[in-house]
Amino acid sequence: MVYRQQTDQRIDNTTYDMIVIGGGIYGIMLAYEASNQGKKVLVLEKDRFGSQTSSNSLRIIHGGLRYLQKMHLRRFFESVAERQWFLQNFRTHVFPMKCLMPLYNRGLHRPGVLRAALLANDILSNKRNRGLDRTRQIPNGKIISPREVIRFFPRVDRQNLTGGAVWTDAFMPDPKGLMDEVIYMACRKGVIFHDRVKVNGLKIKNKKIYGVKTWDLSNGDKCDYLGKVVVNTAGPWCRNILKYAGIDEADFFYPSLAWNVLFNRPALGKTAIAVTPIKKNARTYFIVPLRGRLLAGTGHQPWDDGKGVDNPQPSDDQIRSFISDINTAVPGLSLTQAQIVKIYSGILPAERRNTSMLKCSESIIDHKPEIKNFYSISGVKFTTSRKVAQKALKMIY
C-alpha cells in the first residue's frame, strides 16, 4: 500500500467501495458477497479473524427443523438453502451428521408430534439435495423404536423411552478453518483483510461517513482509511463503534452469554444426541463428537452490560448447573468440572435486556438521516451469515 504523511497519522490513498468493521463470520461473509459484486472491500478486525463468538459455536449448521414448531417459515427456508450452500462449497469443512432425540411422551417430544414435524421438514425442504453428490445429501427423517435408540445411544435413559426422532443436519468441526477458507476466496477477488487493527474513530463530514480512523495494535501505528460505505459488523462491540458516530441504538444489541463445553471424555458415537433433563423449563442440549471427544451445549444466560464483552465466561455455578443438567439427562455419564478441556463462550444478541432469549432474526440498520452511507449488522446464526450479507448488500446498493 502507498501511504502519505498527515500530521501524526498515515492515510491509505485507496478509496474503498466498502469498509467492514469486524472480522467475525458476518463481516467475513459480507466482504465475500460484496467481492462477488465487484466491490473493492477492506475488512478491519481488532483481534484475529473469527476468533471470538464465531469460533465458539456448537458447530452444527442447522437446517431449520426447530423453526417449524413456531411456523417461522421464512427462517426455515433460509436455513435449508444455506445449509445446502455450505455442504456444496466446503467439502473439507462441512459434513452431514445424524441427530438423535430420544422421546418420552413429554410435551412436544412425542413420537406423533415429531413424526409430523419430520414429515413436514422433508416435504418443505424437498429441494435440499439439489446439486449435492450422494455422500453429502440430507436423507429424510424418521421415528425409530426404543430398541433402535438403544443401539444408537447405549447410555440413553431407558425409563419410559417410547422411541426416537432421527434427522440429519450439517456439522463443521473447525469453524475457524471454514472462515479462513472464505477469507481466502474473498482475497482472490481483491478483498483486503487487516487483523490486529482497532477502529477508534469515524471520518464524518456533513452527516456523511467517508472513512475510519484506526490504531494498529501490533506496532502502534495510526492510519486513516477512506470508504464510500462503512458497515459495522463488530458483534458485541458494535455499540462501541456507534458511539464514535454519536449514535446510541440501545436496543440494537442486548448481550447474552452462550457457551459450549469440550470434555476429556470419549464421544458418545458419531451421532449428535439431543437430550432434555426432566425438570421445569428445561432446555434441550446437544452432545456432539469433536475429534473423538465429547462436546456439549449450548448453555445460555443473560449477560450484564457492565461486565464488558472482551472475555465472557460462565460462572462456576453456571457450569455446575450445566453439567448437572446433562448428567441428569444421560444416566451414568458422570461428567465433572475436572474433565473440562475448554469452554467455548461468546456473546449473542438477546431479544431484551437481561434475558437469554435470543433475537429471532438478524438486524440490518441504515443510520441515515443521522449519517449517510453508514450501516450496522447484527446476526444470530452462523448458518445464515451469507444470506444476511446478501440482504445487507441489497439494502446498501
C-alpha positions as CSV (number, residue, x, y, z in Angstrom):
1,M,0.0,0.0,0.0
2,V,1.1,3.6,-0.6
3,Y,0.8,6.0,2.3
4,R,1.3,9.7,2.7
5,Q,2.1,11.5,5.9
6,Q,-0.7,13.5,7.5
7,T,0.2,15.1,10.9
8,D,1.0,12.2,13.1
9,Q,-1.1,9.7,11.1
10,R,-1.0,7.9,7.8
11,I,-3.7,7.7,5.3
12,D,-4.3,4.9,2.8
13,N,-4.8,6.6,-0.6
14,T,-7.2,4.0,-1.7
15,T,-10.9,4.8,-1.6
16,Y,-12.7,1.6,-0.9
17,D,-16.3,0.9,-2.0
18,M,-16.9,-0.6,1.4
19,I,-15.1,-0.7,4.7
20,V,-16.2,-3.5,7.0
21,I,-15.6,-3.2,10.8
22,G,-15.4,-6.6,12.5
23,G,-14.0,-9.9,11.2
24,G,-16.4,-12.4,12.6
25,I,-18.4,-14.6,10.2
26,Y,-20.8,-11.8,9.4
27,G,-18.1,-9.3,8.4
28,I,-16.2,-12.0,6.5
29,M,-19.2,-13.2,4.6
30,L,-20.3,-9.6,3.8
31,A,-16.9,-8.9,2.3
32,Y,-17.1,-12.2,0.3
33,E,-20.5,-11.4,-1.1
34,A,-19.5,-7.8,-1.9
35,S,-16.5,-9.0,-3.8
36,N,-18.8,-11.2,-5.9
37,Q,-20.4,-7.9,-6.9
38,G,-17.1,-6.5,-7.9
39,K,-16.7,-4.2,-4.9
40,K,-13.3,-3.1,-3.5
41,V,-13.6,-4.0,0.1
42,L,-11.4,-3.6,3.2
43,V,-12.1,-5.6,6.4
44,L,-10.7,-4.5,9.8
45,E,-10.6,-6.7,12.8
46,K,-9.1,-5.8,16.2
47,D,-8.3,-9.4,17.1
48,R,-7.8,-12.4,14.9
49,F,-10.4,-13.1,12.3
50,G,-13.1,-15.3,13.6
51,S,-11.5,-15.6,17.0
52,Q,-14.5,-14.7,19.1
53,T,-18.1,-15.9,19.1
54,S,-17.9,-17.2,15.5
55,S,-15.3,-19.8,16.5
56,N,-17.1,-20.9,19.7
57,S,-20.4,-22.3,18.3
58,L,-21.7,-25.8,18.7
59,R,-20.6,-26.4,15.1
60,I,-24.0,-27.6,13.9
61,I,-25.3,-25.9,10.7
62,H,-29.0,-26.2,11.4
63,G,-31.4,-26.8,8.5
64,G,-34.3,-25.1,10.4
65,L,-36.2,-28.0,11.8
66,R,-36.8,-26.2,15.1
67,Y,-38.4,-23.2,13.2
68,L,-41.3,-25.4,12.1
69,Q,-42.5,-25.6,15.7
70,K,-43.4,-21.9,15.6
71,M,-44.1,-21.8,11.9
72,H,-41.2,-19.4,11.2
73,L,-41.2,-20.5,7.6
74,R,-39.0,-17.7,6.2
75,R,-36.2,-18.7,8.6
76,F,-36.8,-22.3,7.9
77,F,-36.4,-21.9,4.1
78,E,-33.4,-19.7,4.5
79,S,-31.7,-22.2,6.8
80,V,-32.3,-25.1,4.5
81,A,-30.9,-23.2,1.5
82,E,-27.8,-22.0,3.4
83,R,-27.1,-25.5,4.8
84,Q,-27.2,-26.7,1.2
85,W,-24.7,-24.0,0.2
86,F,-22.3,-24.8,2.9
87,L,-22.4,-28.6,2.1
88,Q,-21.9,-27.8,-1.6
89,N,-19.0,-25.3,-1.2
90,F,-16.9,-26.6,1.8
91,R,-16.3,-30.2,1.2
92,T,-13.3,-30.3,3.6
93,H,-15.1,-28.4,6.4
94,V,-18.8,-29.3,6.4
95,F,-20.3,-32.8,6.6
96,P,-23.7,-34.3,7.1
97,M,-24.3,-35.6,10.6
98,K,-27.2,-37.6,12.0
99,C,-29.1,-36.2,15.1
100,L,-31.0,-38.4,17.5
101,M,-33.6,-37.2,20.0
102,P,-34.8,-39.8,22.5
103,L,-38.6,-39.5,23.0
104,Y,-40.5,-40.0,26.3
105,N,-44.1,-38.8,25.6
106,R,-43.3,-35.5,27.3
107,G,-44.6,-32.2,25.8
108,L,-43.7,-31.8,22.2
109,H,-41.2,-34.6,22.4
110,R,-43.7,-37.3,21.5
111,P,-43.4,-39.8,18.6
112,G,-46.6,-38.5,17.0
113,V,-45.6,-34.8,17.1
114,L,-42.0,-35.5,15.9
115,R,-43.3,-37.8,13.1
116,A,-45.4,-34.9,11.8
117,A,-42.6,-32.4,12.2
118,L,-40.1,-34.6,10.4
119,L,-42.6,-35.3,7.6
120,A,-43.2,-31.5,7.2
121,N,-39.5,-30.9,7.3
122,D,-38.9,-33.4,4.4
123,I,-41.7,-32.1,2.3
124,L,-40.9,-28.4,2.7
125,S,-37.2,-29.0,2.0
126,N,-37.7,-31.3,-0.9
127,K,-35.0,-29.4,-3.0
128,R,-32.4,-29.6,-0.2
129,N,-30.2,-32.0,-2.0
130,R,-30.1,-30.3,-5.4
131,G,-26.5,-30.1,-6.6
132,L,-25.1,-32.3,-3.8
133,D,-23.5,-35.6,-4.5
134,R,-24.8,-38.7,-2.8
135,T,-22.3,-38.7,0.1
136,R,-23.4,-35.1,1.1
137,Q,-27.1,-35.4,0.8
138,I,-29.6,-34.9,3.6
139,P,-31.9,-38.0,3.9
140,N,-35.5,-38.0,5.2
141,G,-36.0,-38.0,8.9
142,K,-37.7,-40.9,10.7
143,I,-39.0,-42.2,14.0
144,I,-37.2,-45.3,15.4
145,S,-38.1,-47.8,18.0
146,P,-36.8,-47.8,21.6
147,R,-34.5,-50.8,20.7
148,E,-33.0,-48.8,17.8
149,V,-32.5,-45.8,20.1
150,I,-30.5,-48.0,22.5
151,R,-28.4,-49.4,19.6
152,F,-27.6,-45.8,18.5
153,F,-27.1,-44.5,22.1
154,P,-26.5,-47.2,24.7
155,R,-26.4,-44.6,27.6
156,V,-29.9,-43.4,26.9
157,D,-32.3,-43.1,29.8
158,R,-34.5,-46.2,29.2
159,Q,-37.2,-45.4,31.7
160,N,-40.4,-44.6,29.8
161,L,-38.5,-44.4,26.5
162,T,-41.0,-44.6,23.6
163,G,-38.7,-44.2,20.6
164,G,-36.5,-41.6,19.0
165,A,-36.5,-39.0,16.3
166,V,-33.7,-39.1,13.7
167,W,-32.8,-36.4,11.3
168,T,-29.7,-35.1,9.6
169,D,-28.0,-31.7,9.7
170,A,-24.6,-30.4,8.8
171,F,-21.5,-30.3,11.1
172,M,-18.3,-28.2,10.8
173,P,-15.6,-29.5,13.1
174,D,-13.4,-26.4,12.6
175,P,-15.3,-23.1,12.2
176,K,-12.1,-21.1,12.1
177,G,-10.8,-23.2,9.2
178,L,-14.0,-22.6,7.4
179,M,-13.8,-18.9,7.9
180,D,-10.2,-18.9,6.7
181,E,-11.3,-20.5,3.5
182,V,-14.0,-17.8,3.0
183,I,-11.3,-15.2,3.6
184,Y,-9.1,-16.9,1.0
185,M,-11.9,-16.9,-1.5
186,A,-12.5,-13.2,-0.9
187,C,-8.8,-12.4,-1.1
188,R,-8.7,-13.9,-4.5
189,K,-11.3,-11.4,-5.6
190,G,-9.3,-8.5,-4.2
191,V,-10.6,-8.0,-0.7
192,I,-8.1,-6.6,1.8
193,F,-8.1,-8.1,5.3
194,H,-6.2,-6.4,8.2
195,D,-6.3,-8.0,11.7
196,R,-5.0,-6.6,14.9
197,V,-6.3,-3.2,13.7
198,K,-8.7,-1.4,16.0
199,V,-11.1,1.2,14.7
200,N,-11.0,4.2,17.1
201,G,-12.9,6.8,15.2
202,L,-15.1,7.5,12.1
203,K,-14.5,10.2,9.5
204,I,-17.7,12.1,9.1
205,K,-18.5,15.3,7.3
206,N,-21.9,16.9,6.7
207,K,-23.6,13.9,8.2
208,K,-21.9,11.6,5.6
209,I,-19.3,9.0,6.5
210,Y,-16.2,8.7,4.3
211,G,-13.8,6.6,6.3
212,V,-12.4,5.3,9.5
213,K,-9.6,6.1,11.9
214,T,-7.5,3.1,13.2
215,W,-4.8,2.1,15.6
216,D,-2.6,-0.9,14.6
217,L,-2.3,-2.9,17.8
218,S,0.8,-4.8,16.6
219,N,3.0,-1.7,16.1
220,G,1.1,1.3,17.5
221,D,0.8,3.0,14.0
222,K,-2.3,5.1,13.3
223,C,-3.9,5.2,9.9
224,D,-7.0,6.6,8.2
225,Y,-8.9,4.6,5.6
226,L,-11.3,6.1,3.1
227,G,-14.5,4.4,2.1
228,K,-17.7,5.2,0.2
229,V,-19.7,2.9,2.6
230,V,-18.8,1.8,6.2
231,V,-20.5,-1.2,7.7
232,N,-20.4,-2.0,11.4
233,T,-20.4,-5.8,11.9
234,A,-18.5,-5.7,15.2
235,G,-20.9,-8.0,17.0
236,P,-20.8,-7.5,20.8
237,W,-18.6,-4.4,20.2
238,C,-21.0,-2.8,17.7
239,R,-22.4,-0.2,20.1
240,N,-18.8,1.0,20.8
241,I,-18.4,1.8,17.1
242,L,-21.8,3.5,17.1
243,K,-20.6,5.8,19.9
244,Y,-17.9,7.2,17.6
245,A,-20.8,8.5,15.4
246,G,-22.7,9.8,18.4
247,I,-25.4,7.2,18.0
248,D,-26.8,5.1,20.8
249,E,-29.0,2.3,19.4
250,A,-29.8,0.9,22.8
251,D,-31.9,-1.9,21.5
252,F,-29.6,-2.9,18.7
253,F,-27.6,-5.4,20.7
254,Y,-28.5,-6.6,24.1
255,P,-25.8,-9.1,25.1
256,S,-26.5,-12.6,26.3
257,L,-23.9,-15.3,27.1
258,A,-23.7,-18.6,25.2
259,W,-21.2,-21.4,25.8
260,N,-20.3,-25.0,24.8
261,V,-18.0,-27.3,26.8
262,L,-15.5,-29.8,25.5
263,F,-14.8,-32.6,27.9
264,N,-11.9,-35.0,28.1
265,R,-14.3,-37.9,27.6
266,P,-14.8,-40.2,24.6
267,A,-17.6,-39.1,22.3
268,L,-20.9,-40.9,22.6
269,G,-20.7,-42.0,19.0
270,K,-20.8,-40.5,15.5
271,T,-24.3,-39.1,16.1
272,A,-25.3,-35.8,17.6
273,I,-27.6,-36.5,20.6
274,A,-30.3,-34.1,21.8
275,V,-31.2,-34.6,25.5
276,T,-33.5,-32.8,27.9
277,P,-33.3,-33.2,31.6
278,I,-36.6,-33.8,33.5
279,K,-37.2,-30.5,35.2
280,K,-39.4,-27.4,34.8
281,N,-38.5,-25.2,31.9
282,A,-35.6,-27.4,31.0
283,R,-33.7,-26.7,27.8
284,T,-32.6,-29.2,25.2
285,Y,-28.8,-29.8,25.0
286,F,-26.9,-31.3,22.1
287,I,-23.9,-33.7,22.7
288,V,-21.7,-33.9,19.6
289,P,-18.5,-35.7,18.7
290,L,-15.5,-33.4,18.2
291,R,-12.2,-35.1,17.3
292,G,-13.1,-38.1,19.4
293,R,-14.1,-36.1,22.4
294,L,-17.5,-35.1,23.9
295,L,-18.7,-31.5,23.1
296,A,-21.9,-30.4,24.9
297,G,-24.0,-27.3,24.5
298,T,-25.5,-24.9,24.4
299,G,-25.8,-23.1,27.7
300,H,-27.4,-19.6,27.7
301,Q,-27.6,-17.0,30.4
302,P,-28.3,-13.2,30.5
303,W,-25.1,-11.0,30.4
304,D,-24.7,-7.8,32.4
305,D,-23.6,-4.9,30.1
306,G,-21.3,-3.7,32.9
307,K,-19.1,-6.8,32.8
308,G,-17.8,-6.0,29.3
309,V,-17.6,-8.4,26.4
310,D,-13.9,-8.9,25.9
311,N,-13.6,-12.2,27.7
312,P,-17.1,-13.5,28.5
313,Q,-17.1,-16.7,30.6
314,P,-19.9,-18.6,32.5
315,S,-19.6,-18.6,36.3
316,D,-18.6,-21.7,38.2
317,D,-22.3,-22.0,39.4
318,Q,-23.5,-21.8,35.8
319,I,-21.0,-24.5,34.7
320,R,-22.1,-26.8,37.6
321,S,-25.7,-26.3,36.7
322,F,-24.9,-27.0,33.0
323,I,-23.1,-30.3,33.9
324,S,-25.8,-31.3,36.3
325,D,-28.4,-30.9,33.6
326,I,-26.5,-33.1,31.2
327,N,-25.8,-35.8,33.8
328,T,-29.5,-35.8,34.7
329,A,-30.4,-36.3,31.1
330,V,-27.8,-39.0,30.5
331,P,-27.7,-41.5,33.4
332,G,-24.3,-42.8,34.3
333,L,-22.4,-40.2,32.2
334,S,-21.0,-38.5,35.3
335,L,-19.3,-35.5,33.7
336,T,-17.2,-33.4,36.1
337,Q,-15.6,-30.0,36.0
338,A,-12.2,-31.6,36.3
339,Q,-12.8,-33.2,32.9
340,I,-13.3,-29.9,31.1
341,V,-10.8,-29.3,28.3
342,K,-12.1,-26.0,27.0
343,I,-15.1,-23.7,27.4
344,Y,-16.2,-22.1,24.1
345,S,-18.1,-19.0,25.1
346,G,-19.3,-15.9,23.3
347,I,-21.9,-13.1,23.3
348,L,-25.0,-13.3,21.2
349,P,-27.8,-10.7,20.8
350,A,-30.8,-11.1,23.1
351,E,-34.4,-10.1,22.4
352,R,-34.4,-7.9,25.5
353,R,-32.0,-6.6,28.2
354,N,-31.2,-9.1,31.0
355,T,-32.6,-12.1,29.2
356,S,-31.1,-15.1,27.4
357,M,-33.8,-15.3,24.8
358,L,-32.0,-14.8,21.6
359,K,-33.2,-12.4,18.9
360,C,-35.5,-14.1,16.4
361,S,-33.6,-12.8,13.4
362,E,-30.8,-10.5,12.2
363,S,-30.8,-6.7,12.4
364,I,-29.7,-4.5,9.5
365,I,-29.8,-0.8,10.1
366,D,-29.3,2.1,7.8
367,H,-28.2,5.0,10.0
368,K,-29.4,7.8,7.8
369,P,-30.6,10.5,8.2
370,E,-28.2,10.8,11.2
371,I,-25.3,9.6,9.0
372,K,-25.4,8.6,5.4
373,N,-23.6,5.5,4.0
374,F,-23.2,4.0,7.5
375,Y,-24.8,0.7,8.3
376,S,-24.8,-1.8,11.2
377,I,-25.5,-5.6,11.0
378,S,-26.1,-7.9,13.9
379,G,-26.8,-11.6,13.4
380,V,-27.6,-14.7,15.4
381,K,-26.7,-17.8,13.4
382,F,-23.5,-18.9,11.7
383,T,-25.8,-20.8,9.2
384,T,-27.5,-17.7,7.7
385,S,-24.5,-15.4,7.7
386,R,-24.3,-15.4,3.8
387,K,-28.0,-14.7,3.5
388,V,-27.8,-11.8,5.8
389,A,-24.9,-10.4,3.8
390,Q,-27.0,-10.6,0.6
391,K,-29.8,-8.8,2.3
392,A,-27.5,-6.1,3.6
393,L,-26.0,-5.6,0.1
394,K,-29.4,-5.3,-1.4
395,M,-30.2,-2.5,1.1
396,I,-26.9,-0.7,0.6
397,Y,-26.7,-0.9,-3.2
